[in-house]
Amino acid sequence: MSAEDPSTSYAEYKWVPPQYDISKSPCIETTLGLASDPESPENFARSAKWSPDGSVLLAHCENRTFQFFDIPSIDQGSKGPSTLQPIRTFHQPAPILDFLWYPTATPRDPASFCFISSVRECPVKLLDASDGRLRASYRIVDHRERQIAPHSLAFNLTADKLYCGFEDAIEVFDVSRPGEGTRLPTTPSKKSKDGLKGIISALSFSPSYGSDGFYAAGCLSPTPSNIAIFTEAQGEVPVMFVGGGPRAGVTQIQFNPTQPHMMYAAFRRTGAVYSWDLRAAVDKPLKIYQAYPLSVHNGLGSGQGPETNQKMRFDIDIVGQRLGIGDQKGNISLFDISTPSTGVDDPVAHLLNPLNPLYSDGVVEEVAPSLKFNAHKDAVGSIAFHPLRPIIASVSGSRHFLPEADSDHSEDDDSDSDDDIDTQELMRRKRPVTRLRIKPHPVTLDSSIKIWNCDAPTSTDGPVAKITENESMAV
């Protein structure tokens, strides 16, 4: 038996980051169809998220279901099936507010193949992703002994604590101990104007492996500073507040995977993504990523594009170079968020020093998309970058109400010949009577889920990233 060449064995552990080709519109690799539901024929997916290993796509649907899609391996030059159906469907008793994969979930490890779900008026559930059985539940109860479902979910970096955001508070659970958790109030009292008021609608941990555990929380209250930075060590007292965004509720917060000091946030009815550098003064955003031109009002108003109350979920690729978001017209916009190094060796050390001005000019830069293409015939509510391959999943669908049905107009043909009938009374009697035949119901123009192949031509001279021992433990 010949000895194995060390160089050949070492090459197996090299990993090339996904390279996205934004010089042209991507091609459709696969179209996913939702399971048929006779009770909800106009069903559509509200959001979809890849499992951490990228083998399964989990979609949260309008008809109160979770639907799983097993995505086949996509190799360059090969085409998968034209349409895929979900392999599993889990029905829920009430509308779904949010869901979250366990950070190490993979079908290859049944013990970790699970996800967290938040269903209205139900405890937070840890569900097995293979058969839907309940593994654990975490109760949030208000002063009236009512079950509260959080609007936002987040695991800490060690995945032993679950953070749940709801009205005026964040509940922290020990994942290994189901039951009740520890409540962290985000405001001193109901009447106080300090802190984060309203529903905590967004939570996100910074991917910096420090001992403090930084995370950001945003609320739906349209206040000037509705995003706060907390630490696990400091508890309910915020480190600082982030401001300068639009006066609108926060719908999503996400950190750059490779630049933990860069934070991105989306707001209601804006269509733009705002970014902050937490090492600098955070009273004004650093950049605004907007597919449509911003209005002139303060330079921070809503865009001239379509405005909607529907949540438009953005995503960032695993190497922190691309940001993608959809809009109400069915378009997907990809932005380049890679920034040159500022020469700071330890960016995490600057988080507690927001007065360090790295950008002294105070100019908010508006960034146009590097690529914009039409993907669906309806609103794109969510996009998700694959963690290992240069492919993107996009979901489409929204509620469209039909105009009122044809009315049955009937006129009173009685005509009195008496001259003493008042003219106004005659007009009142001649007024048509409207009878609504059917009840208005919402329809969906496009309820598809599409997988886009954005593979760039590979170059043998390009950089090759190696997974070190510490990075493999983190994954």
N, C-alpha and C positions, 0 to 999 in steps of 0.2 A: 504494500500500500504506500503510494508516494505521498510525501509531505505536501500539504497545501501551501500554495504561494501566499505569503502574508499580504502582499499588495492586492491580490485578487480578493482575499477575504475582507480587507479594509474597504475596498470599493463598494461592497454591498451595503455599507452603512452610510454612504453619501446620499444626501437628499438635496434635490434641486427645487427651490421654491417655485410655486406656480407663476408663470410668466403670461400676462394678459396682453393680447394684441389689441390695442385701441386705435389702430390705423384704419380699421374697417369694422362694419357691423358684424357681430358674431352670427353663427349659424345655429339653427335649432337642432339639438341633438335628440331630444326626446320630448314628447308631450304626455303629460300625466292627466288622466281623467278621474274625477271624483266618483265614489260609489253612488249608485242611483238611490234616490230617496223619494218614494211616491208622496210622502207628506210634505216634502220641501223640494219641489222640482227646480226651483231657482236657487239651489244651494251654491255657495262658492267658498273658497278658502280665504280666510282673513290674513293669515301669515303662515310661514313655513320655516323650519330650522333644520339644518343638517345635524346629524349626530356627530359627536366629537371626532370619530374616525371617518366620517363622510360616507358610510355605507348605507344609511337609512335617512330618508327625508320625512319629517313629521309635520303634518299640516293641521292647523286649527281651523275648523270650518264653521260656517254660519249656522248649520243645523245642529249645533251642540255635539259635535263629534271630533275625535282625533283620528286621522287617517295616515297610515304608514305606507311609504313607497320604498321598495327595494331597488336601488339604482344599480344597474349592471356596470361593470368596469368599462370605462370609455377610453379606448386607445386611439391614437392618432391614425386616421385613415379608415376606421371602422365605424359602422353605424349601428346603433341599437334599434330596438323595436320602435315603430312609429308612435304607439300609444301604450301606456302602462296603466294598470288599474291598481288600487291599493291592496296590499297583502293583508292588512288588518284594519278594522274599524272599531273604535271604542266609543260608545255612546255615553253621554253625560246627562245628569238630571236637570241641569240648568245652563244658562249661557256661560261660556268660558271667557274668563278675563285675561289670563296669561298662562304660559307654560314655560318650562325650562328643562333642558337635558341635564342629567347628572354629568359633571365635568369629565368623567372617565368612562362614559357609557359606550359600550361596544357589544355587538352580538357575540363576539368571541369570548366574552366574559359574562356569563349570565348573572353573576352577583351584582355587577355594576350597570347592567342594561336596564335602566329605569329613568323616569323623568318626573318632574314636579308639575302639578296642575292646580290652578286656582279657578274654582267654579263658584258662581254666585250663591251665597247663603249656605256654603258647605265648608267644612274644614279643608285646609291645605292637604293635598293627597300626594303621596309618593307611590306611583303606579309602576308596575312591571311592564316594560315595553314589549315583552314577548306575548303575554296573554291578558294584560290589563288588570290583573289582580292587585288588590290593595296591599301594599307592604307596610305603610305607616301613615298616620294622619297627625296633623299639627293644628291645634285649635286656637283660634283668635276669637275671643268673646268680649262683647262690649258691656256697658253698665246695665243694659237691659237683658242680659243673658242671651243675646242673639249671636249667631254665627256670622263672622265677617270674613269675606273673601278678599285677599289683598289684590291690588291693581298692578303690583310690580314684584318681581322675584329676583334674587341674586344669591349665588353661593360665594363665600369668601374663597381666597386662593387655596386654602388647604382643604376645602370642600367638607369641613366638619360643622360649619354653621350655615344656616339658611336665613336670609334676611327678607322680610316681607313688608312692603309698604302699603299702608292704608291711611285713613283720615287722621291727620295730625300725629302720626306715630309710625314707628318701625318696630316690628316684632322680630326678635332674634330667637331661633330655635337651634338646639343641639340636634343634628341629624340623627345621631345614634339613640336619642331619647325622645320618642314621640310623646305628644301631650301638649302642655302649655309652655310658652317661652317667656323671654324677658322683653318687656316693653320699654322702648326708648322714645319718649315724647319729643316731637320736633318743634313744639311751641310751648311756652310756659303754661298757658291756659287758653280757653276758648275765646276769651275777650281780649287777650293780648295780641298786639300787632307784631311781636317779635317772632323770629324763627321762621320755619316753613309752615304756612297755613294751608289747609285743605288736604286733598288726597295726594299722597306720595305716589306719583304715577311712574317714576323711573328710578332705577337703582343700577349702579354699575361699579365694580371694583377695578382699581388701577392695577395693571399687571406687573407691579413692582414687588419683588419678594422681600420687602422690608418687614421689620417687626411691628410696625404701626398698623398696617393694613388700611390703606387709604381707600375710600369709596365716596362716590357722589350720589346725591339724592335730589330729585326734582319734583315739584308739585304742580298741580293744575291751576293754582291761583295765578292770575295774570299780574303779578307784582314785578317790580324792576329786578329784584334779586330773589328768584325762585329756584335757585340751584345752590346747594351747600355741600361743602367737603367735610366729611367726618373721618374718624379713625376708630378702629376696633378698640384700641387702648383707651381712648378718651371718652368713649361712650356717646351720650346724647348731646354733648357740647360740641357744636361745629367748630372746625378749625378756621374756616373762612367762608364767605359767600361769593358767588360768581354772578356778575351782573353784566348789563350792557346789551342783553338780548332783547327781542321784541316783547311787548306786554301781552304775552299769551302763555297758555299752559304748556308745560314740558311733557312731551310724549315719549321721548327716548333719550338715553345718555349712553355713550360708549367711549371707551378709551382706545388709543392706538395700541395695537399689540406689541409693537417694537419701540414705541416712544411713549412710555407711561406718563409723561408730563403733558401730553396732548389729549384734550377732552373735546368730544363732539356732542352736540345736542340738537334735537329737532323739536319744533313747537307746533301747536295747533294752528291750522289755517295759514301757514306761511310758505310751505313748499321748499324751504331752504334749510341747510344744515350749518350751524354756527360752531366755530372752533375756538378754544382758548388754550393758551400756554400757561400752565399753572405755575411756572417759574417766574412769570412776569406779573405785572399788575393785571388783575382779573376784573377790573371794572368795565372793560370793553373787550369784545371778541377780537381775536387775531385775524380770522378770515371768515368769509361767508361764502359757502358753496351753493350757488343758485343757478338752476337751469334757465330761469327767466330773469330779465332785468329787474332790479329792485326799484321800488318807488322812491321818489325824491324825498319823502318825508323822513327826515333825520338820518337818511342813509341806512336805516335799519328797519324800515317798514316791510310789509309783506310784498311778495313779488307780484308781478303783473300776470303771472300764470294763473291757472285755475285754483280756486280756494275751496276747501272742503273740510268738513268735520271728521272725515275718515282718517284714521292713523296711517301714515305712510312710513313704513319701517325701512330705515337705511341699514347698510352693513359695510364693514371694512374687511379687506382681505387679510389673510393670516400674517403677511409680512408688512402690513401697514403702508402700502403704497397706493391702493385704489379705494375709493369710496363710491358706493352706488346707491341710488335712490330712484324710485318711480314717481309718477305723477298721475293726475286725474285723467289725462288724455291718452294714457296707455304707453307713454314713453319711459325709457330707462336712461338715466344720465350717469356716466362714469367720470369721476374727478381724479386728478392726480394730487395726492396729499403727501407725497414724499418731499421732505424739506431738507436743505443742507444742514450739516452739523454746525452747532453754535459754539463748539469747543468746550462744553460743560461735561466734565468727566462723570459726575454723579448727579443726574437730573433729579433723582428722588430727594436728595438733600435740599433742593431748592423749593420743595412744596410748602414748607413752613415759612418761607420768606417771599410772600407775594409782592413785596415792594421792590424787588430786584428788577429794574426795568431792562429787559432784554430788547424791547422794541420801544424806543423813546419817541418815535414820531407820532404815535397814537392814531395812525391811519388804519381804518378797517378796510382790508383788501377784499374785493369781490372776485371770486374765481369762477370762470365759466367752465362748463364740462368739456373734458377732452374728447368724449364720444357721447353722442346722443342718438338713439335709434328708437323706432316704433316697434314695440314688442307685443302689445295686446290691443284689443278693441274696446277695452274697458279700463278702469283705474287699476294701476299696479300698486297693490297694498303692501307688498313686501318683496324684498329680494334678499338672497343669501348667497355669499361666496362659499364655494366648496373649500374645506380646510386643507386639502392635499392636491387638488387638480384645478386647472384654470377653467372651471365651469361655474355658471351662475344659475340659480333657481329663482324664478319669478312667479308670483301668484297674481291673479287678476280677478276682479269682481267688485261690484258695489250695488247698492240699492237704487233702482230707478223706478219711480212711481209713474204709472200710466196716467194720461189725462183722464178726466172724468168721463164715464161712459155716456153714450148718447142718451139724452134725456127724453122723456115722454112728454111732449108739450101738448097741452090741451087748453083750448080757449073756450070761454063761456059764450055760447052762441045766442044766449037769451038777449034779446034786444027789446027794451020797452019803448013803446011809441009815445009815452007820455013826455011832454015837453018839460015837465018839472023835475026830471031826473038830473041830478048834478053831474057835470062833466067829469069831475074828479072821481065820483063814485063809479061812473061808467068805465073810466080807465082802470080803476082798481079791479073791477069785475072782469075786465079784459086781460088782466095780467096773467101770463102763462104760469102753469103749475109744473114744477120740476119734480120728477120722481126718479131717484137713483136706482138703477136696475142692479148693478153689481158693486161690490165693495172694492175700492182701489187696493191694489196689491203690488208689492215691489217685484221687479223683474231684473235679470242680470244679462248684460250684453255679451260678456265673455267670462266664463268661469274656469278657464284652463290654468294649468300649471306647466310651465315650460322650462326645459333645461337647455341653457345656451352654452355652446362650446366657444371659448375665447382663447384657444390655444395659440401661442405665438411660436414662430419657427425657432427650433432649438439651435443653439450655437455651441460648438465644442469649446470655443474660447471664452464662454461666459462664466461667471462665478458659480461655484458649487458650494452650497452650504452643508456643513457637517453637523450632525446632531451629537452634541457632547453628552456626557453622562448626566450632568445636572439638568440639561434641557429635556432629555428623555424621561427623567423622573418627573419633571413638571408636566409633560404631556400625559 
